[in-house]
Amino acid sequence: MATESMAVIPSDEESNSTNDVLATITDDRNNGLSSLTDLMTEKSIDCSDKEPSRSSELEKPIESDKSLVSPTENAGGEMEKVKKTVRMQSTHEDTSDFASSGRTTTVLKPSPSVGTNLENFDPIVSNGTGSSRPNGHQASSESGSTMMDEAWERLNKSFVYFKERPVGTLAALDPSAEALNYNQVFVRDFVPSGLACLMKSPAEPEIVKNFLLKTLHLQGWEKRIDNFTLGEGVMPASFKVLYDSHRKKDTLIADFGGSAIGRVAPVDSGFWWIILLRSYTKCTRDHTLSELPEVQRGMRLILNLCLSDGFDTFPTLLCADGCSMIDRRMGIYGYPIEIQALFFFALRCAQQMLKPEHGGKELIERIDKRITALSFHIQKYYWLDFTQLNNIYRYRTEEYSHTAVNKFNVIPESIPDWLFDFMPLRGGYLIGNVSPARMDFRWFLVGNCIAILSCLATPAQATAIMDLVEERWEDLIGEMPLKITYPALEGHQWRIVTGCDPKNTRWSYHNGGSWPVLLWLLTAACIKTGRPQIAKRAIELAEQRLSKDGWPEYYDGKTGRYVGKQARKYQTWSIASYLVAKTMIENPSNLLMISLEEDKKIAKPSLTRSVSWTC
């Protein structure tokens, strides 16, 4: 993918936030295990007793085998260090602004600290021979044959280093395909990688801390697409590390949506950043990072973008198509459930971490009000089960006044035929989108699982969502977990909604494809609702093929039988998601890093029924 719109960020203008990081361990101010304790073992999270990295330690160079070389074993048993780099695209266009301003232009080359060469990629043999972990942990030949060990090996190989410090993971390490933008660190892609490092025993929180600080640093730079400047709080979709041969330093290049397929800013990046910050704080019990003035300001900037006054009559967040994980045209414009659930999750996480100083008190009050309004709106108008479907089927239209039941004037004839057969008597879900005269009845897994983890869904709704997964296992899970959306758009509807997108054909990619990365979300939701057996069944299904198929990005087909026609192999978040899912199943207390408890203080407004409403 071209990168001409990416912002070039010189490394000598580093953020001061890294040097300000303190190392005092404070007591965990979050609530205890509460109701989750009954579902979990008494195992402790290993990183809770781990001494947090001090600012001085962040400046120390790590072992050389992590920055410039990856160790391999020769026949004599001695370690040889093989130099590896990542092939990046030319950034001649990226430096054109420097040339026009009279400054010396520098062709940026791949950074040697990335640590991997896609052209000379040495696939890891699952028998454990001929490879060792880049972080120095030698995998034994006995354990190297396991899928977990292979996954850890591959995750470590994907680490990206900036100034000899790990700052993220590459999107994919497929030696058989052109790099495009898969040689970058994506914010949303890194979340399962970061969680895997936090849940590992012992934990490795350094890369998560560095990632959070580095992306915060990128947030502060001017973001321009053509002649328009994006909002100050927008987080990057991705960044990559290149080596400036003129300055002989690593340089960051960030993309804020200008290089994306649809040229859409990533609405979800800021939300994932806040959620991961809370996970890091929960794991390490180190509140000094979240309390840094720069971090507090970053959270305020993100939330101010979302809480600013406008013409909205709903508490939901208005979005363009392609602004989230589904980053192509798929008809999710408006108020998609994935963004609303992430918005709610980020609001609740920020509510715990924001300090009242420097305008924080007023922002916290606005957050409290928005949480109340948003939870009511989603629980009331997005929820669909058999009873509600029957009610919508019997809706009257053209109702006026505040007593109207059909508040969005949805025409019953717009209910798709597939829904009547799909909806079981037991179960329900949050539909994809609600806006005037429009309901998107498709199932979206990310939004529903995030709603469970953030308690946006009520306990009864969360249970019903799990019931639906069980009742419609063949449709939503199939032969390879998990469907990102159901059902697929076909025929005339596919042509109109996707614009004849050749990548999103029926049952492929975002259009009904099966994505292994979603395994960690399903596992977390299953554990939270007391249904771990569902997650175990899905994990066992994935284990049958995932490693053998080369850890693909996605699978195609109605049941997910075939490796995706354009799927990248050795996709990092497919690998990391499997690790997170397995780690949570083995130690359910890890769920506390990514789950919130129900807030009993959220008000439940009373409702009045219209006199025209009939049963």
N, C-alpha and C positions, 0 to 999 in steps of 0.2 A: 504494500500500500504506500502511495506517495506520502511524503512528509513535508511538503512545502509550506504548510501553514503552522508548523510546530514552532514553538518559541525556543530560541537558543539561549541557554542560561549558562554564562561563564561560571566556572567553579570558584573563581577567586572572590565572588560576591556571595559567599556562603551566609546563611542565616545565623544570627547570633543565638538562636534557640538551643542549638546543640551544646554550646559552651555554658548555657545557663542551667543545664539539667542538674538537679541536686540528687543526692543519693540517700537521703534519709528515709528509712522504712517507717511508714506510719501504720497505725492499726487500721484494719479493714473497717471502713465505716458503713459498709453495706450490711444489710440484714443477713441473718444466718441462713441455714439451709431451708428453713420454714417447711412448706408443704412438700417440697421436692425430696426431703430427706427420706420419706417413706419409699421413694422409688429408687433410691441410690444406696450404694454400699458405703461403708464408713471410711473408704479410702480417701486420703487427703490429696489435694492437688499439689504435685511435687514442687512447683515453682513458688508456692506461697512462702516457703522458708528460704528461698534463694535470695542472696544478697543482690539488690538491683545494681545495674551498671552505673558507675559514677561518671561524671562528665569527663574526668581525666582519663578514664578507661576508654571512652569513646574515641579519644584522640590517639590511642596507642595502635600501632599497626598490628594486624593479626598475622598469623603464621603465613609465610610466603606461599605455601601450597594452596592457600585459599584465594589468593589474589591473582597470581600470574600463572600458576601451573596446577595441574591435577595429577596426583601421584598414581602411578601404576607399578606393578611388580614385574620385574624381568625374570628370566628363567633361573637366574642364580639366587633369587630371593632378595636382591637388593632393590631399593626404590629408585626408579628413574622418574624424572620430572619432565613431563611433556608439555610444552607451551601450547596453549589453546586460546583462540579468540573467536568471537562471533562475527560472522559476515554481516555487515550492515549495508543499507542502501546508501547511495551517494547523497550527500546533503549539500550539493553545490547551490541548490536553490535556497537552502536555509540561510546561507551566508551572504545572499545577495544584498541584504540591507546594509551589511558592514561595508561592502564595496561601494555602494552608492553614497555612503557618508564619508568616504575618503579614507577609511581605516583599512588596514591590511586584512585581506581575506585569508582564511585558513580552511583547508579541506580537512574535515573531521574524519578520522579513521576509527575503525572498531577499537573499543577499549580492551587492552589485554587483560584488564582485571575482571572482565565478564566471566572468563574462566572456561569457556566451552567453544569449540569450533564445530559449526553445523556441517561443514563440508567433510571434515575428517572425524565425524562423530563415531565414537567407539561404543556400540551398544553394550549394555550391561548383560552379561550372561547370568541367568538366574541360578546357576549352580554355585555362584559365589566365588569363582576363581578369576584371577586376573584383574581385580578391581578393588579399590578401597574407598571409603567415604572421604570427600574433600575436607570434612571437618576433623579428620584425623582419627575417627573411630573405625577401627578395623573390623570388618564383618567377617565372622568365622565361616568356614566352608560348610559347617553344619547348618547354621541359621540362614546362610545366604540363599538357600533354595526356597525359602518361604516368600510368599507374595508381599508380606509386610516389609521384609528386609529389602527386597527389590524396590519397593515403593520409596522407602527412605533413601536408598541410593540415588534414585532418579530425582527425587526432590532436592537433595543436596547438590546434584549436578546442575540444577536450574538456577542456583543462587547467582545473583548479580551483585557485583562489588563496585563501590564508589569510594575512591581513596582508601582502598583496602578494607573497607567495612561493608558487610552485607546490607543491602538496602531493598531487596525484593527478589522475585523469581520471574524468570522468563515465561512467557505464555505457553510456549511449546518448544520442544527440541527434536523436531522431525527432520532427519538428515536427508529425506527423500523429496522434500518440498521446498519451494522458494520461501524465504524468510517473511516477506511482506511485513505485516506489523506484529507477527508472532515473536519477534525478537525484542519486544518491549515488556515492561512491567506494567500490567494493568491493575488499577486500584481494586476493582471488583474481583479480578482473578486472584489477587494476592490474599484475599480474606481467608479462604480455606488453607492456603499455605501458611499464613500467619497463625491460624488456629492450631494447625498441626504442630508447629514449633512450640506453641504455648502448652499444648496438651502432652507433648513428648515427655518421657521420663528418663533423665531429668530434663526440665524445660529449657528452651533456648530462646529467651525473650529478646535478645539483642537485635535480631533482624527485624522484629516487629517494631521495636522502639525506633530504630534507624529509619524504617519505612515511614512511620508516622511523622517523624521530624522532617524527613526529606520531602514528602508530599506537602506538608505544611509550608515548607520553604517555597515550593513551586506555586502554592496558592497566592503568594504575595506578589507574583510577577504580573505585569500587564498582559491581558489576554485579548488578542484582536483576531477577528476573522473578517477578511476584506477591510472595510472601513468602519466596522462596528466593534465596540469594546464590550466584552462580556462583564458580568457583575463581578465585583471584587471577591466575593466568597466562593466562586466556582472552583471546584477541585479538578485536577487534571483527570482525563480518562486514562492516560498512560504516560510513561516516560521511558527513555532509554539512555544508556551510558555510552558515550563515544570518547575517543581519545583525541585530544587536540595536539597534533604533532608539532605545531608552532610553539605553543606554550608548554608542551610536554606535561599536560595535566588532563585528568578526566573531566568531561563536560557533560552536563545533562541537557537533554532535549525533551520538552514536554508537549503533549497534544491535549488541547482542551476541547476537542470536537472538530477542529478545522480539518483534520485528516481523516475523519470518520466517513463511512460510506454515505451517510445522509447529512453530513455536516451539522450534527446535532450535539449540543453540549450534554455531558453525562450527568443527568439529575441524580442518579443513584450514588455517584462516587463520594459525595460529601456525606451522605447518610452512612455508607459502609465505613467511612473513615471514623466517624463518631462511634459507631458500634464496635469497631475493632479497638479503638482507644479504651472503651469501657471494658472490653475483654482483657486487654493488657493490664489494666488497673486491677481487675478482679483476680487475675492470675498472680501477679507479682505482689499485690497489696502495697504497691508503691504509688502513692497519690501525687508525688512531686511532679511527675510528667504532666498529668492532667491539670495541675494547678499552676503550671508555668504561665506567665502573662501572655506569651505568644500562642500557646495552645488554647487558652481561654478566649483570646481574640479570634482565633481560627474558628472555634465553635460558634461564636456569636455571628461571624460573617456568614457562615453557612446557613444558620437558622434565620437570620434577618432576610436573606433572599426568599425564604419560604413563608415567612410570617408578615411580609410587607402588605400594606393595604392595597386593595384593588377593587375590581368590579364583581368578584366572586360572591355568590350567594350560598356556596357550600364550603365546608371546612376542608374539603379535599384539595389536592394540589393539581392544577392544570398543567398538562405536559404535552410535548410534541411526540409524534411517532418516532421510535428508534432511540429513546433517551435512556434505556436501561440495558439489561442483559439481552433482551430482544432489540438489537440495534439496527434492524432493518425495518422497512415498511411492513407492518403486520396488523394494522388497524387497532393499535393500542393507544392512539391519541385520545386526549380527553383526561379521564381520571382513572388510569389503570390501577388495578388492585396491588400489583407489585410495588409501585411507587408509593401508594398510600400506606401500605404496611411498613415499608422501610422508613417512610416519613414518621409514622407513629413510633416505631422502634427507636429511631434517632432522637425524637423528642423526649422519650422517657429516659434514654441513656443520658442525654444532656441535662435533663432535670436533676439527675443524681450528681453530675460532675461540675456544673456551672457554679461559680461563686457570685455572691450578690454585688461585689465591687465593680466599678466601672460600667455601670448600666446593666449589670447582670440581674439585679433584682427585678427591674421592669421586664426584662426578657423572660425571666422565670415565671412571672405572673402571666405573660402572654402565652407561654408554653402550657401552663396549667389549664388555661381556658381552651386552648386549641385541642389539647388531649381529650378533654371532656366532650367537646363538640365532635371531634373526629371519630372517637370510639362509638358514640351514639349513631352517627351517620352510617358508618360501615356496618355495624351490627344490625342496623335496622333495614337499610336499603340495599346492601350488597348480599345479604344472606338469602340462600335459596335451598329449600328442601321440598319434599313432596307436597306438604301442606301449602307452603308459600307459592309453589308453582301452580297449584290448583287455584289459589287466590288470584294470581296474575292472569291466569287463563279466563277468569270470570270478571276481570276488571271492567269497569265502565270508563269511558273516555270523556274528554272535554269537561272535566270537573274543575270548578273554580272555588276560590276561597281557601282559607287555611285549614278547613275541615276535610279537604279532598283526601281520599285514600290513594288514588293513582296520581301521586304527587308529580311524577315526571311524564305523565300523559303517555305511558307506554301502550302501544296498540297490541292487544292480545294476539292478533294474527302475525305479529313479528316473531313470536316464539318459534324457534326452528324445530323441525319435525324430529330430529335426532334426540332432542332433549327429553321428550316424553318416554322414550324407551330407555334412555340412559339413567334417568333419575330413579333410584331405588326407594322402596318404602322406608328403609333404614339408612340414614345418612344425609349429608348436605354439604354445601361448600359456599365460599364467597365467590361470586361471579366476577368476571374480568373487568367490567366497566359499567358505570351508571352515569348517564347524563340525560339532558332533556330529550324525551321521545326515543331513547336508545338504551338498551340493555345488551351488553355483550355477555352471552350466557356460557362462553367457553371456560373451561377449567384451566387455571394457571397455578402450577405447583408452588412456585417461589412465593407468590403473594399469600397463599393459604398457609404454608409452613411458617413464614415470618409472622403472620397474624397469630399463630399458636404460640410461638416463642416469645412474642412481645405482649401477649395477653390482649391483643386487639380483638381476637375472637373470645367469646365467653367460654367458660368450661364446657357447657353443653354443646356449643358449636364446635369446639375443638374435638370433642368426642365424636360428633357426627361426621367431621371431616375424615377422621381415621376410619369410621364405619364405611364411608364412601370408598376409601382406598381399598378396603377389604372386599366390599361388594363388587367393585369394578376393577379387580386386580388385573385381569387380562387386558383391559383397555388402558389403564394408567401405568401399569408396570410392565406387563408383557414378558418378553424373553430377556430384556435388558432394561434395568431401571435408568431413568425415569422419564415419562413424558413431560416435556416442558409446558405443553398446552394440549388440550384435547377438545374437540376433534380437529383434524386438519382441514384447511380450506381447500376446496376443490373446484374445478370447472370455472364457471362464470364468476363465482364469488372469489376464487383465487386470483383471477385476472383483474377484477375491480379493486380488491383490497390490497394486494401486494404489487400491483402494477406489472403482472407477469414476471415476477422475480424468479429467475432460473435457479437460484440457490434455495429458495423457499418453496420448492414444489411440494406436493402433498406427501405427508409423512416423512419429511426431511427437514433437517436443520431446525429453525425456529417453528416451522409449520408442522408440528406433530412429531418432531424428532425426539429420540431418547437420549438424555444427557446424564452420563455417570456422575458429573459434578454435583448433581442435585441429591446424591445419596446422603451427604452429610446433613442436609436440611431435613430430609425425611427422617433420618435417624434421631436427630435432636427432637423433632416434633413427636416421634413415637415414644421416646423416653419420657418426655414431659407429660404426655397423656397416659402414661402407664401401659403402653402397648409395645414394648421392645421386641416382641416376637415378630411384628410386622417388619421392623427394620432388619432383624436377623435374617428373615426370609429373603429380603431384597439384597442384602449383602452377599448371601450365599449364591444368589442368582448371578450377581456381578462377578463373583470370584471364578465362575466357570469359564469366563471368556475374556475378561478385561485385560489381564496380563498377556494372555496368549495372542490377543488381537493388537497388542502394542499400545495400550492405554489410549484409545481413540478419543477425540473431542466429542463425537456424538455418533449415534447409530440411526439408520433409516429403516423404514418399513412400519407397518401398522403395529407390529409387536416388537419392533426394535431388533430384528434378526440380523440386519446387515450393517457392516461398518459404513458410516456415512460417505457419500460419494465424494465430498470434498473435505472430509474430516482429517485433521492433523493427527499424526501419531505422537505418542509421548507428550500428551497434553498435560501440563503441570497441574491444572486444577482438577483434572480427573484423578490424577495420582494423589493429590493432597486430600481431596474429598474422601477417597477410600480410607486414607490414614485417619482422618478425623472421625469417620463413622466407626471404624474398628476400635479406635481409642475410647470413644464414648461408650460403646457397648461393653468394653472390658472394664472401664471405670466410669460409671454414670455420673459421678460427682463433677466430671469435666463439663457437664451440661451447664453448670452455674456460670461459666464464662460467657455463654451465648444465650442465656434465657433470663427472663424477668418474671417476677411474681405478680399476680393480679393486684392492682391498686384498688383497695376497697373505698378509697376516698373519691374516686371518679363518680360524679353524680349521674343518676339515671333519670333523665327528664320523663315526665308523664306524658302519655299520648291520649289523644281523643279521637274517636272514630267518627267518620263522616256519616251523616244520617242516610246517605245514599248507598252506603256499603252493605252488601248482603253476603250471607254465608251460603 
